[in-house]
C-alpha cells in the first residue's frame, strides 16, 4: 500500500506511481477511512490502479472547513494534472455524491467515465434518515462536545461487529467534519437532483445494496444495473468481506 500526496489531498494506492490510463477512484463513506479497505489494495489488478481518496477530516487528516464541492474540484485538478484518461468510480455512502459533483461541475466530457459503481450512496433524502439527518438534528456545539463521543462509545460497545470496526475509524474522524459533511449531504439530497443526475449522466452505472438494507429506494433506480451483497447491510466490507471483494472484482473487471 502506497501513500500518494497531491497538494493537501491524500490517496492510498496499490501502486507507487500514478498510472495515467485506467484509474479506479474510490470514495468511502462518512466516518470511514482508507484503512477499512486495505484488503482491496493487496490484490493488484494488473491493468488498473486503485486510488482511495482520504476524505478531509478523516483518518486523522485536518478538516479546514472544506466542503464536498471544493473537495471535488481538488480531485478534478489532480486528475487533470496527471492526465488521467479513464476512470471507474467505486463509492460508498456519502462518497457516492462526489462523482456526481465532479462530473456535473468539473469533468463534464473531459475524462472518460467507464463505470460508476455506487454502493448505497446518498442519492435521495430517504438515504439521510439513518445517520446524517439525525446528526444535524442536534445543535452543532452539542454534537461536537457530546453526541459524537456518545456515537463512538455506542458503536464500540455494540454487539454488532461491523459497528465495532466502524468505531475504529470514527475515532480518527473529526467531529466537525462529520457534522459539516452530514449537513451538506442532507442539503444536496433535499434538492432531488442527485438521483436524476446519476441516472441521466452515467450511462454505465451500477447500484449495490446490502441484502439486509431496506430496499424501498430501489424502485427509483429504473435502468440501473443492480447488485445485492448477501448477508450484509450498509457495511458489507466489514460484514461480509469475501462477498464484497467478489462483487468489487466482478464489477471492476467487467467489460
LUMPAKE-227248 format. One record per residue: residue number from 1; x, y, z of N, C-alpha, C in turn; residue in three letters. Coordinates in nm, 3 decimals, m for minus. Layout:
N
(NUM; (X; Y; Z); (X; Y; Z); (X; Y; Z); Ala)
...
This chain:
255
(1; (0.085; m0.119; 0.000); (0.000; 0.000; 0.000); (0.089; 0.124; 0.000); Unk)
(2; (0.057; 0.219; m0.088); (0.140; 0.338; m0.104); (0.058; 0.465; m0.081); Unk)
(3; (0.120; 0.562; m0.015); (0.056; 0.692; 0.006); (0.100; 0.787; m0.106); Unk)
(4; (0.002; 0.850; m0.168); (0.029; 0.947; m0.274); (m0.031; 1.082; m0.232); Unk)
(5; (0.051; 1.184; m0.230); (0.003; 1.318; m0.192); (m0.004; 1.408; m0.315); Unk)
(6; (m0.109; 1.490; m0.317); (m0.121; 1.592; m0.420); (m0.176; 1.717; m0.352); Unk)
(7; (m0.089; 1.816; m0.334); (m0.124; 1.934; m0.254); (m0.170; 1.886; m0.117); Unk)
(8; (m0.295; 1.916; m0.076); (m0.340; 1.872; 0.056); (m0.432; 1.750; 0.048); Unk)
(9; (m0.433; 1.682; m0.067); (m0.513; 1.560; m0.083); (m0.424; 1.439; m0.064); Unk)
(10; (m0.478; 1.337; 0.005); (m0.404; 1.213; 0.028); (m0.481; 1.097; m0.035); Unk)
(11; (m0.408; 1.015; m0.110); (m0.463; 0.892; m0.165); (m0.382; 0.775; m0.111); Unk)
(12; (m0.446; 0.660; m0.100); (m0.373; 0.535; m0.078); (m0.397; 0.447; m0.199); Unk)
(13; (m0.291; 0.381; m0.244); (m0.297; 0.311; m0.371); (m0.224; 0.177; m0.365); Unk)
(14; (m0.253; 0.093; m0.465); (m0.183; m0.034; m0.479); (m0.056; m0.018; m0.561); Unk)
(15; (m0.028; 0.102; m0.609); (0.092; 0.129; m0.688); (0.162; 0.254; m0.636); Unk)
(16; (0.291; 0.258; m0.658); (0.372; 0.369; m0.604); (0.354; 0.495; m0.686); Unk)
(17; (0.334; 0.481; m0.817); (0.323; 0.597; m0.905); (0.189; 0.593; m0.980); Unk)
(18; (0.146; 0.709; m1.027); (0.017; 0.720; m1.094); (0.020; 0.653; m1.231); Unk)
(19; (m0.075; 0.564; m1.252); (m0.093; 0.501; m1.383); (m0.192; 0.589; m1.459); Unk)
(20; (m0.150; 0.650; m1.565); (m0.226; 0.757; m1.627); (m0.348; 0.709; m1.708); Unk)
(21; (m0.352; 0.583; m1.744); (m0.459; 0.540; m1.836); (m0.588; 0.501; m1.765); Unk)
(22; (m0.581; 0.404; m1.672); (m0.703; 0.350; m1.613); (m0.696; 0.355; m1.460); Unk)
(23; (m0.788; 0.432; m1.403); (m0.789; 0.454; m1.258); (m0.923; 0.409; m1.200); Unk)
(24; (m0.917; 0.337; m1.087); (m1.036; 0.311; m1.006); (m1.032; 0.412; m0.893); Unk)
(25; (m1.120; 0.509; m0.897); (m1.123; 0.615; m0.797); (m1.228; 0.579; m0.693); Unk)
(26; (m1.182; 0.556; m0.570); (m1.265; 0.502; m0.463); (m1.292; 0.612; m0.360); Unk)
(27; (m1.421; 0.636; m0.332); (m1.461; 0.732; m0.229); (m1.545; 0.659; m0.124); Unk)
(28; (m1.497; 0.657; m0.002); (m1.568; 0.585; 0.105); (m1.671; 0.675; 0.174); Unk)
(29; (m1.739; 0.618; 0.273); (m1.848; 0.687; 0.340); (m1.807; 0.765; 0.463); Unk)
(30; (m1.901; 0.835; 0.519); (m1.880; 0.921; 0.636); (m1.827; 0.841; 0.755); Unk)
(31; (m1.721; 0.892; 0.816); (m1.666; 0.828; 0.934); (m1.581; 0.706; 0.907); Unk)
(32; (m1.555; 0.676; 0.780); (m1.470; 0.563; 0.745); (m1.327; 0.613; 0.720); Unk)
(33; (m1.242; 0.524; 0.670); (m1.103; 0.561; 0.641); (m1.048; 0.464; 0.538); Unk)
(34; (m0.941; 0.504; 0.473); (m0.880; 0.417; 0.372); (m0.838; 0.283; 0.432); Unk)
(35; (m0.802; 0.284; 0.560); (m0.757; 0.161; 0.626); (m0.867; 0.054; 0.631); Unk)
(36; (m0.993; 0.096; 0.620); (m1.103; m0.001; 0.618); (m1.101; m0.085; 0.491); Unk)
(37; (m1.025; m0.040; 0.391); (m1.024; m0.107; 0.260); (m0.884; m0.152; 0.219); Unk)
(38; (m0.795; m0.168; 0.317); (m0.659; m0.214; 0.288); (m0.658; m0.344; 0.209); Unk)
(39; (m0.755; m0.429; 0.237); (m0.759; m0.561; 0.172); (m0.774; m0.550; 0.021); Unk)
(40; (m0.837; m0.443; m0.026); (m0.851; m0.424; m0.171); (m0.716; m0.391; m0.236); Unk)
(41; (m0.632; m0.320; m0.162); (m0.504; m0.277; m0.218); (m0.402; m0.390; m0.221); Unk)
(42; (m0.430; m0.498; m0.153); (m0.338; m0.612; m0.151); (m0.356; m0.703; m0.272); Unk)
(43; (m0.467; m0.687; m0.343); (m0.492; m0.771; m0.460); (m0.474; m0.687; m0.585); Unk)
(44; (m0.361; m0.687; m0.640); (m0.327; m0.598; m0.750); (m0.404; m0.636; m0.877); Unk)
(45; (m0.471; m0.539; m0.937); (m0.543; m0.559; m1.063); (m0.451; m0.513; m1.176); Unk)
(46; (m0.409; m0.604; m1.262); (m0.295; m0.582; m1.350); (m0.304; m0.459; m1.441); Unk)
(47; (m0.424; m0.428; m1.491); (m0.433; m0.318; m1.588); (m0.498; m0.192; m1.531); Unk)
(48; (m0.524; m0.191; m1.400); (m0.589; m0.074; m1.338); (m0.522; m0.042; m1.205); Unk)
(49; (m0.531; 0.085; m1.167); (m0.477; 0.130; m1.039); (m0.590; 0.176; m0.949); Unk)
(50; (m0.589; 0.131; m0.823); (m0.688; 0.175; m0.726); (m0.634; 0.296; m0.650); Unk)
(51; (m0.713; 0.401; m0.643); (m0.680; 0.519; m0.564); (m0.794; 0.543; m0.465); Unk)
(52; (m0.767; 0.527; m0.337); (m0.866; 0.556; m0.233); (m0.839; 0.696; m0.181); Unk)
(53; (m0.933; 0.785; m0.207); (m0.917; 0.924; m0.165); (m0.957; 0.939; m0.018); Unk)
(54; (m0.868; 0.995; 0.061); (m0.898; 1.020; 0.202); (m0.985; 1.145; 0.214); Unk)
(55; (m1.098; 1.132; 0.278); (m1.185; 1.249; 0.297); (m1.120; 1.347; 0.395); Unk)
(56; (m1.135; 1.475; 0.374); (m1.084; 1.574; 0.471); (m1.141; 1.547; 0.610); Unk)
(57; (m1.057; 1.559; 0.712); (m1.103; 1.536; 0.848); (m1.120; 1.390; 0.884); Unk)
(58; (m1.080; 1.300; 0.796); (m1.090; 1.157; 0.820); (m0.951; 1.096; 0.828); Unk)
(59; (m0.940; 0.985; 0.899); (m0.812; 0.914; 0.916); (m0.703; 1.009; 0.965); Unk)
(60; (m0.742; 1.094; 1.060); (m0.650; 1.188; 1.127); (m0.600; 1.301; 1.039); Unk)
(61; (m0.665; 1.324; 0.925); (m0.630; 1.439; 0.842); (m0.701; 1.564; 0.895); Unk)
(62; (m0.642; 1.682; 0.875); (m0.710; 1.806; 0.915); (m0.834; 1.830; 0.830); Unk)
(63; (m0.929; 1.904; 0.883); (m1.054; 1.930; 0.811); (m1.050; 2.063; 0.735); Unk)
(64; (m1.015; 2.171; 0.801); (m1.002; 2.304; 0.737); (m1.130; 2.352; 0.669); Unk)
(65; (m1.245; 2.312; 0.720); (m1.376; 2.362; 0.674); (m1.396; 2.352; 0.523); Unk)
(66; (m1.349; 2.247; 0.462); (m1.369; 2.225; 0.319); (m1.503; 2.155; 0.296); Unk)
(67; (m1.574; 2.190; 0.188); (m1.699; 2.121; 0.158); (m1.678; 2.021; 0.044); Unk)
(68; (m1.782; 1.944; 0.014); (m1.770; 1.839; m0.087); (m1.748; 1.895; m0.228); Unk)
(69; (m1.805; 2.010; m0.257); (m1.786; 2.071; m0.388); (m1.640; 2.113; m0.406); Unk)
(70; (m1.584; 2.179; m0.306); (m1.444; 2.220; m0.313); (m1.352; 2.100; m0.319); Unk)
(71; (m1.384; 1.998; m0.241); (m1.304; 1.874; m0.243); (m1.308; 1.811; m0.382); Unk)
(72; (m1.425; 1.811; m0.444); (m1.440; 1.756; m0.578); (m1.355; 1.833; m0.678); Unk)
(73; (m1.350; 1.963; m0.662); (m1.268; 2.046; m0.751); (m1.120; 2.009; m0.737); Unk)
(74; (m1.075; 1.986; m0.614); (m0.936; 1.946; m0.591); (m0.907; 1.811; m0.656); Unk)
(75; (m1.004; 1.721; m0.651); (m0.987; 1.590; m0.716); (m0.975; 1.610; m0.868); Unk)
(76; (m1.057; 1.699; m0.922); (m1.051; 1.725; m1.066); (m0.914; 1.780; m1.106); Unk)
(77; (m0.861; 1.873; m1.029); (m0.729; 1.930; m1.059); (m0.623; 1.819; m1.058); Unk)
(78; (m0.634; 1.728; m0.961); (m0.542; 1.614; m0.955); (m0.551; 1.530; m1.083); Unk)
(79; (m0.674; 1.499; m1.126); (m0.694; 1.418; m1.246); (m0.638; 1.488; m1.370); Unk)
(80; (m0.662; 1.619; m1.377); (m0.615; 1.697; m1.491); (m0.462; 1.705; m1.494); Unk)
(81; (m0.401; 1.734; m1.380); (m0.255; 1.747; m1.372); (m0.186; 1.616; m1.408); Unk)
(82; (m0.251; 1.503; m1.375); (m0.191; 1.373; m1.402); (m0.237; 1.312; m1.533); Unk)
(83; (m0.312; 1.390; m1.611); (m0.356; 1.347; m1.744); (m0.426; 1.211; m1.742); Unk)
(84; (m0.514; 1.193; m1.643); (m0.590; 1.068; m1.633); (m0.687; 1.059; m1.750); Unk)
(85; (m0.690; 0.945; m1.815); (m0.772; 0.928; m1.936); (m0.904; 0.857; m1.911); Unk)
(86; (m0.904; 0.765; m1.815); (m1.023; 0.682; m1.793); (m1.042; 0.654; m1.645); Unk)
(87; (m1.168; 0.662; m1.599); (m1.199; 0.642; m1.457); (m1.311; 0.540; m1.442); Unk)
(88; (m1.297; 0.456; m1.340); (m1.411; 0.382; m1.285); (m1.431; 0.435; m1.144); Unk)
(89; (m1.550; 0.483; m1.115); (m1.581; 0.527; m0.979); (m1.636; 0.409; m0.900); Unk)
(90; (m1.585; 0.392; m0.779); (m1.646; 0.299; m0.683); (m1.667; 0.378; m0.555); Unk)
(91; (m1.792; 0.386; m0.510); (m1.821; 0.473; m0.396); (m1.909; 0.403; m0.294); Unk)
(92; (m1.900; 0.453; m0.172); (m1.984; 0.402; m0.063); (m2.047; 0.519; 0.011); Unk)
(93; (m2.177; 0.508; 0.038); (m2.250; 0.603; 0.122); (m2.232; 0.747; 0.072); Unk)
(94; (m2.191; 0.839; 0.160); (m2.179; 0.980; 0.122); (m2.077; 0.999; 0.010); Unk)
(95; (m1.984; 0.904; m0.004); (m1.887; 0.911; m0.112); (m1.952; 0.906; m0.248); Unk)
(96; (m2.076; 0.855; m0.255); (m2.149; 0.848; m0.382); (m2.188; 0.983; m0.438); Unk)
(97; (m2.181; 1.086; m0.355); (m2.214; 1.221; m0.401); (m2.098; 1.280; m0.482); Unk)
(98; (m1.976; 1.243; m0.448); (m1.858; 1.309; m0.504); (m1.846; 1.293; m0.656); Unk)
(99; (m1.863; 1.173; m0.716); (m1.856; 1.164; m0.862); (m1.962; 1.248; m0.932); Unk)
(100; (m2.078; 1.261; m0.871); (m2.184; 1.344; m0.930); (m2.140; 1.490; m0.934); Unk)
(101; (m2.085; 1.539; m0.823); (m2.035; 1.677; m0.819); (m1.919; 1.695; m0.916); Unk)
(102; (m1.831; 1.595; m0.923); (m1.715; 1.600; m1.012); (m1.757; 1.614; m1.158); Unk)
(103; (m1.847; 1.526; m1.201); (m1.888; 1.524; m1.341); (m1.975; 1.645; m1.374); Unk)
(104; (m2.066; 1.678; m1.285); (m2.159; 1.789; m1.308); (m2.086; 1.923; m1.317); Unk)
(105; (m1.991; 1.945; m1.226); (m1.929; 2.078; m1.215); (m1.794; 2.092; m1.284); Unk)
(106; (m1.721; 1.980; m1.302); (m1.583; 1.993; m1.347); (m1.546; 1.903; m1.464); Unk)
(107; (m1.566; 1.774; m1.450); (m1.519; 1.682; m1.555); (m1.597; 1.697; m1.684); Unk)
(108; (m1.730; 1.702; m1.670); (m1.819; 1.706; m1.787); (m1.780; 1.595; m1.884); Unk)
(109; (m1.731; 1.628; m2.005); (m1.691; 1.524; m2.101); (m1.539; 1.517; m2.120); Unk)
(110; (m1.465; 1.573; m2.027); (m1.319; 1.585; m2.045); (m1.244; 1.455; m2.015); Unk)
(111; (m1.302; 1.371; m1.930); (m1.241; 1.243; m1.895); (m1.346; 1.134; m1.913); Unk)
(112; (m1.305; 1.020; m1.967); (m1.399; 0.912; m1.992); (m1.429; 0.838; m1.861); Unk)
(113; (m1.557; 0.840; m1.820); (m1.602; 0.765; m1.703); (m1.658; 0.632; m1.753); Unk)
(114; (m1.581; 0.526; m1.735); (m1.621; 0.396; m1.787); (m1.739; 0.338; m1.711); Unk)
(115; (m1.738; 0.358; m1.578); (m1.845; 0.299; m1.497); (m1.853; 0.371; m1.364); Unk)
(116; (m1.974; 0.383; m1.311); (m1.996; 0.439; m1.177); (m2.065; 0.331; m1.095); Unk)
(117; (m1.989; 0.275; m1.000); (m2.041; 0.170; m0.912); (m2.071; 0.233; m0.777); Unk)
(118; (m2.196; 0.239; m0.744); (m2.243; 0.313; m0.627); (m2.299; 0.214; m0.523); Unk)
(119; (m2.228; 0.201; m0.412); (m2.273; 0.112; m0.304); (m2.346; 0.195; m0.198); Unk)
(120; (m2.478; 0.191; m0.207); (m2.566; 0.263; m0.113); (m2.523; 0.408; m0.092); Unk)
(121; (m2.498; 0.476; m0.203); (m2.461; 0.617; m0.197); (m2.582; 0.705; m0.172); Unk)
(122; (m2.560; 0.821; m0.114); (m2.669; 0.914; m0.087); (m2.720; 0.977; m0.216); Unk)
(123; (m2.839; 0.936; m0.259); (m2.897; 0.987; m0.383); (m3.030; 1.057; m0.361); Unk)
(124; (m3.101; 1.019; m0.255); (m3.231; 1.081; m0.225); (m3.238; 1.111; m0.075); Unk)
(125; (m3.333; 1.193; m0.036); (m3.343; 1.237; 0.103); (m3.365; 1.119; 0.198); Unk)
(126; (m3.430; 1.012; 0.149); (m3.453; 0.894; 0.234); (m3.323; 0.831; 0.280); Unk)
(127; (m3.216; 0.850; 0.200); (m3.087; 0.792; 0.236); (m3.025; 0.859; 0.359); Unk)
(128; (m3.074; 0.977; 0.394); (m3.014; 1.051; 0.504); (m3.078; 1.018; 0.639); Unk)
(129; (m3.187; 0.941; 0.637); (m3.265; 0.919; 0.758); (m3.186; 0.848; 0.868); Unk)
(130; (m3.102; 0.752; 0.831); (m3.036; 0.668; 0.930); (m2.931; 0.742; 1.012); Unk)
(131; (m2.857; 0.834; 0.949); (m2.743; 0.893; 1.017); (m2.731; 1.044; 1.002); Unk)
(132; (m2.717; 1.093; 0.878); (m2.682; 1.233; 0.859); (m2.792; 1.329; 0.905); Unk)
(133; (m2.916; 1.293; 0.878); (m3.027; 1.380; 0.920); (m3.036; 1.384; 1.072); Unk)
(134; (m3.013; 1.270; 1.134); (m3.015; 1.265; 1.281); (m2.900; 1.346; 1.338); Unk)
(135; (m2.784; 1.340; 1.273); (m2.667; 1.415; 1.320); (m2.696; 1.564; 1.328); Unk)
(136; (m2.755; 1.620; 1.221); (m2.777; 1.765; 1.218); (m2.904; 1.807; 1.292); Unk)
(137; (m2.976; 1.709; 1.347); (m3.091; 1.745; 1.433); (m3.042; 1.802; 1.566); Unk)
(138; (m2.914; 1.777; 1.597); (m2.855; 1.832; 1.718); (m2.791; 1.967; 1.689); Unk)
(139; (m2.783; 2.049; 1.789); (m2.705; 2.172; 1.780); (m2.559; 2.135; 1.752); Unk)
(140; (m2.494; 2.212; 1.666); (m2.357; 2.178; 1.626); (m2.263; 2.164; 1.745); Unk)
(141; (m2.265; 2.261; 1.836); (m2.176; 2.257; 1.952); (m2.205; 2.135; 2.040); Unk)
(142; (m2.334; 2.105; 2.056); (m2.372; 1.989; 2.138); (m2.321; 1.859; 2.075); Unk)
(143; (m2.334; 1.850; 1.941); (m2.288; 1.729; 1.873); (m2.138; 1.712; 1.887); Unk)
(144; (m2.063; 1.820; 1.866); (m1.917; 1.814; 1.871); (m1.867; 1.781; 2.012); Unk)
(145; (m1.932; 1.838; 2.114); (m1.885; 1.818; 2.252); (m1.928; 1.685; 2.312); Unk)
(146; (m2.051; 1.641; 2.279); (m2.105; 1.524; 2.348); (m2.155; 1.413; 2.257); Unk)
(147; (m2.239; 1.447; 2.160); (m2.310; 1.344; 2.083); (m2.216; 1.259; 1.999); Unk)
(148; (m2.111; 1.318; 1.945); (m2.018; 1.240; 1.864); (m1.944; 1.138; 1.950); Unk)
(149; (m1.902; 1.180; 2.067); (m1.836; 1.087; 2.160); (m1.931; 0.974; 2.198); Unk)
(150; (m2.058; 1.008; 2.218); (m2.158; 0.906; 2.252); (m2.174; 0.806; 2.138); Unk)
(151; (m2.171; 0.856; 2.014); (m2.182; 0.768; 1.897); (m2.067; 0.668; 1.894); Unk)
(152; (m1.947; 0.716; 1.920); (m1.830; 0.628; 1.921); (m1.842; 0.522; 2.030); Unk)
(153; (m1.884; 0.564; 2.148); (m1.899; 0.470; 2.260); (m2.003; 0.364; 2.228); Unk)
(154; (m2.117; 0.405; 2.171); (m2.223; 0.310; 2.137); (m2.176; 0.209; 2.033); Unk)
(155; (m2.104; 0.258; 1.934); (m2.054; 0.167; 1.830); (m1.949; 0.072; 1.885); Unk)
(156; (m1.863; 0.124; 1.970); (m1.756; 0.042; 2.026); (m1.808; m0.068; 2.116); Unk)
(157; (m1.918; m0.041; 2.186); (m1.974; m0.139; 2.280); (m2.088; m0.220; 2.220); Unk)
(158; (m2.120; m0.196; 2.093); (m2.230; m0.266; 2.028); (m2.201; m0.415; 2.011); Unk)
(159; (m2.307; m0.495; 2.006); (m2.293; m0.638; 1.979); (m2.268; m0.665; 1.831); Unk)
(160; (m2.289; m0.562; 1.748); (m2.265; m0.576; 1.604); (m2.117; m0.552; 1.573); Unk)
(161; (m2.052; m0.652; 1.517); (m1.909; m0.642; 1.488); (m1.879; m0.528; 1.392); Unk)
(162; (m1.968; m0.505; 1.294); (m1.940; m0.401; 1.196); (m1.940; m0.263; 1.259); Unk)
(163; (m2.021; m0.242; 1.363); (m2.019; m0.114; 1.433); (m1.892; m0.100; 1.517); Unk)
(164; (m1.847; m0.210; 1.576); (m1.720; m0.208; 1.649); (m1.607; m0.165; 1.557); Unk)
(165; (m1.603; m0.223; 1.437); (m1.498; m0.192; 1.341); (m1.510; m0.048; 1.292); Unk)
(166; (m1.633; m0.002; 1.270); (m1.654; 0.136; 1.226); (m1.603; 0.234; 1.331); Unk)
(167; (m1.619; 0.200; 1.460); (m1.577; 0.290; 1.568); (m1.428; 0.321; 1.561); Unk)
(168; (m1.347; 0.226; 1.506); (m1.203; 0.248; 1.495); (m1.171; 0.363; 1.399); Unk)
(169; (m1.256; 0.378; 1.297); (m1.237; 0.489; 1.203); (m1.304; 0.616; 1.253); Unk)
(170; (m1.414; 0.600; 1.325); (m1.481; 0.718; 1.384); (m1.387; 0.793; 1.478); Unk)
(171; (m1.308; 0.718; 1.552); (m1.213; 0.779; 1.646); (m1.113; 0.869; 1.572); Unk)
(172; (m1.083; 0.833; 1.447); (m0.985; 0.908; 1.368); (m1.051; 1.015; 1.281); Unk)
(173; (m1.182; 1.036; 1.302); (m1.258; 1.133; 1.222); (m1.290; 1.258; 1.304); Unk)
(174; (m1.270; 1.373; 1.244); (m1.304; 1.499; 1.310); (m1.455; 1.509; 1.330); Unk)
(175; (m1.497; 1.541; 1.451); (m1.641; 1.557; 1.479); (m1.699; 1.674; 1.399); Unk)
(176; (m1.617; 1.776; 1.373); (m1.662; 1.891; 1.294); (m1.684; 1.848; 1.149); Unk)
(177; (m1.589; 1.771; 1.095); (m1.604; 1.720; 0.958); (m1.728; 1.633; 0.947); Unk)
(178; (m1.750; 1.548; 1.046); (m1.865; 1.458; 1.046); (m1.995; 1.538; 1.040); Unk)
(179; (m2.001; 1.643; 1.120); (m2.123; 1.725; 1.126); (m2.142; 1.805; 0.996); Unk)
(180; (m2.036; 1.870; 0.949); (m2.049; 1.956; 0.831); (m2.079; 1.876; 0.705); Unk)
(181; (m2.018; 1.759; 0.689); (m2.048; 1.675; 0.574); (m2.190; 1.619; 0.582); Unk)
(182; (m2.235; 1.590; 0.704); (m2.374; 1.544; 0.722); (m2.471; 1.653; 0.678); Unk)
(183; (m2.442; 1.775; 0.718); (m2.527; 1.889; 0.683); (m2.532; 1.908; 0.532); Unk)
(184; (m2.415; 1.902; 0.467); (m2.409; 1.921; 0.322); (m2.480; 1.807; 0.250); Unk)
(185; (m2.463; 1.687; 0.300); (m2.527; 1.570; 0.241); (m2.679; 1.584; 0.242); Unk)
(186; (m2.735; 1.626; 0.355); (m2.880; 1.645; 0.366); (m2.927; 1.754; 0.272); Unk)
(187; (m2.854; 1.864; 0.266); (m2.893; 1.976; 0.179); (m2.893; 1.935; 0.032); Unk)
(188; (m2.791; 1.862; m0.011); (m2.783; 1.817; m0.151); (m2.892; 1.716; m0.183); Unk)
(189; (m2.922; 1.629; m0.087); (m3.025; 1.527; m0.109); (m3.164; 1.589; m0.118); Unk)
(190; (m3.187; 1.699; m0.046); (m3.317; 1.766; m0.048); (m3.352; 1.819; m0.186); Unk)
(191; (m3.251; 1.855; m0.263); (m3.275; 1.918; m0.392); (m3.328; 1.820; m0.497); Unk)
(192; (m3.322; 1.692; m0.466); (m3.379; 1.590; m0.554); (m3.313; 1.586; m0.692); Unk)
(193; (m3.185; 1.624; m0.698); (m3.114; 1.625; m0.825); (m3.008; 1.515; m0.835); Unk)
(194; (m2.963; 1.462; m0.722); (m2.856; 1.363; m0.722); (m2.896; 1.236; m0.797); Unk)
(195; (m3.014; 1.184; m0.765); (m3.061; 1.063; m0.832); (m3.083; 1.089; m0.981); Unk)
(196; (m3.142; 1.203; m1.012); (m3.168; 1.238; m1.152); (m3.037; 1.244; m1.231); Unk)
(197; (m2.937; 1.308; m1.175); (m2.808; 1.319; m1.243); (m2.742; 1.181; m1.256); Unk)
(198; (m2.752; 1.101; m1.152); (m2.695; 0.966; m1.153); (m2.754; 0.884; m1.269); Unk)
(199; (m2.883; 0.896; m1.290); (m2.950; 0.815; m1.393); (m2.929; 0.870; m1.534); Unk)
(200; (m2.920; 1.001; m1.548); (m2.913; 1.060; m1.681); (m2.770; 1.066; m1.735); Unk)
(201; (m2.674; 1.102; m1.650); (m2.540; 1.132; m1.698); (m2.439; 1.017; m1.684); Unk)
(202; (m2.475; 0.912; m1.613); (m2.387; 0.796; m1.603); (m2.455; 0.679; m1.672); Unk)
(203; (m2.421; 0.660; m1.798); (m2.489; 0.558; m1.878); (m2.455; 0.418; m1.831); Unk)
(204; (m2.331; 0.398; m1.790); (m2.287; 0.267; m1.742); (m2.279; 0.274; m1.590); Unk)
(205; (m2.390; 0.257; m1.524); (m2.398; 0.274; m1.379); (m2.446; 0.145; m1.312); Unk)
(206; (m2.397; 0.125; m1.191); (m2.435; 0.008; m1.112); (m2.469; 0.055; m0.971); Unk)
(207; (m2.576; 0.002; m0.917); (m2.612; 0.034; m0.779); (m2.607; m0.095; m0.697); Unk)
(208; (m2.532; m0.091; m0.587); (m2.519; m0.206; m0.498); (m2.588; m0.176; m0.365); Unk)
(209; (m2.657; m0.274; m0.314); (m2.713; m0.262; m0.180); (m2.682; m0.387; m0.099); Unk)
(210; (m2.679; m0.374; 0.032); (m2.666; m0.490; 0.119); (m2.799; m0.562; 0.126); Unk)
(211; (m2.793; m0.692; 0.138); (m2.916; m0.774; 0.141); (m3.010; m0.731; 0.252); Unk)
(212; (m2.956; m0.688; 0.366); (m3.039; m0.656; 0.482); (m3.082; m0.509; 0.486); Unk)
(213; (m3.039; m0.430; 0.388); (m3.078; m0.289; 0.384); (m3.219; m0.274; 0.332); Unk)
(214; (m3.294; m0.180; 0.387); (m3.429; m0.151; 0.338); (m3.425; m0.121; 0.189); Unk)
(215; (m3.502; m0.197; 0.110); (m3.492; m0.188; m0.035); (m3.597; m0.099; m0.101); Unk)
(216; (m3.672; m0.021; m0.025); (m3.778; 0.062; m0.084); (m3.722; 0.159; m0.189); Unk)
(217; (m3.599; 0.204; m0.166); (m3.538; 0.301; m0.256); (m3.514; 0.245; m0.396); Unk)
(218; (m3.498; 0.113; m0.409); (m3.461; 0.052; m0.536); (m3.564; 0.080; m0.646); Unk)
(219; (m3.687; 0.109; m0.609); (m3.790; 0.139; m0.709); (m3.756; 0.263; m0.791); Unk)
(220; (m3.672; 0.350; m0.736); (m3.635; 0.474; m0.806); (m3.524; 0.452; m0.909); Unk)
(221; (m3.466; 0.332; m0.912); (m3.344; 0.310; m0.989); (m3.368; 0.244; m1.125); Unk)
(222; (m3.475; 0.280; m1.189); (m3.506; 0.222; m1.319); (m3.391; 0.244; m1.417); Unk)
(223; (m3.354; 0.139; m1.489); (m3.247; 0.149; m1.588); (m3.108; 0.127; m1.534); Unk)
(224; (m3.094; 0.111; m1.402); (m2.962; 0.088; m1.342); (m2.941; m0.062; m1.321); Unk)
(225; (m2.818; m0.107; m1.343); (m2.783; m0.244; m1.308); (m2.774; m0.252; m1.156); Unk)
(226; (m2.830; m0.358; m1.099); (m2.832; m0.368; m0.953); (m2.764; m0.497; m0.906); Unk)
(227; (m2.693; m0.485; m0.795); (m2.632; m0.599; m0.729); (m2.667; m0.595; m0.581); Unk)
(228; (m2.680; m0.710; m0.521); (m2.705; m0.719; m0.377); (m2.598; m0.805; m0.314); Unk)
(229; (m2.536; m0.756; m0.208); (m2.432; m0.832; m0.138); (m2.497; m0.911; m0.025); Unk)
(230; (m2.484; m1.040; m0.030); (m2.552; m1.129; 0.064); (m2.498; m1.114; 0.206); Unk)
(231; (m2.587; m1.141; 0.302); (m2.550; m1.143; 0.445); (m2.480; m1.014; 0.489); Unk)
(232; (m2.534; m0.902; 0.444); (m2.474; m0.774; 0.482); (m2.577; m0.663; 0.469); Unk)
(233; (m2.539; m0.548; 0.523); (m2.621; m0.428; 0.510); (m2.538; m0.316; 0.453); Unk)
(234; (m2.525; m0.207; 0.529); (m2.456; m0.087; 0.480); (m2.303; m0.099; 0.488); Unk)
(235; (m2.253; m0.198; 0.564); (m2.108; m0.211; 0.584); (m2.060; m0.348; 0.540); Unk)
(236; (m2.087; m0.383; 0.416); (m2.050; m0.516; 0.366); (m1.901; m0.543; 0.375); Unk)
(237; (m1.819; m0.440; 0.364); (m1.674; m0.458; 0.372); (m1.630; m0.501; 0.511); Unk)
(238; (m1.716; m0.484; 0.612); (m1.694; m0.539; 0.745); (m1.774; m0.668; 0.766); Unk)
(239; (m1.898; m0.668; 0.718); (m1.991; m0.776; 0.747); (m1.966; m0.903; 0.666); Unk)
(240; (m1.932; m0.885; 0.539); (m1.911; m1.000; 0.451); (m1.801; m0.964; 0.351); Unk)
(241; (m1.678; m0.960; 0.401); (m1.565; m0.912; 0.322); (m1.543; m0.995; 0.195); Unk)
(242; (m1.557; m1.126; 0.205); (m1.534; m1.213; 0.089); (m1.631; m1.182; m0.024); Unk)
(243; (m1.757; m1.162; 0.011); (m1.858; m1.133; m0.090); (m1.839; m0.991; m0.145); Unk)
(244; (m1.796; m0.899; m0.059); (m1.768; m0.762; m0.102); (m1.656; m0.762; m0.206); Unk)
(245; (m1.548; m0.834; m0.178); (m1.434; m0.842; m0.272); (m1.477; m0.908; m0.403); Unk)
(246; (m1.555; m1.014; m0.392); (m1.601; m1.084; m0.513); (m1.684; m0.989; m0.600); Unk)
(247; (m1.774; m0.914; m0.539); (m1.859; m0.820; m0.613); (m1.775; m0.707; m0.672); Unk)
(248; (m1.683; m0.653; m0.593); (m1.593; m0.547; m0.639); (m1.517; m0.592; m0.764); Unk)
(249; (m1.452; m0.707; m0.756); (m1.373; m0.756; m0.867); (m1.458; m0.786; m0.990); Unk)
(250; (m1.574; m0.843; m0.968); (m1.663; m0.875; m1.080); (m1.702; m0.750; m1.158); Unk)
(251; (m1.732; m0.644; m1.085); (m1.777; m0.520; m1.149); (m1.662; m0.440; m1.208); Unk)
(252; (m1.546; m0.444; m1.144); (m1.430; m0.372; m1.194); (m1.377; m0.435; m1.322); Unk)
(253; (m1.378; m0.567; m1.328); (m1.322; m0.638; m1.442); (m1.421; m0.655; m1.555); Unk)
(254; (m1.545; m0.619; m1.531); (m1.649; m0.632; m1.633); (m1.618; m0.545; m1.754); Unk)
(255; (m1.634; m0.602; m1.872); (m1.606; m0.527; m1.996); (m1.714; m0.424; m2.025); Unk)
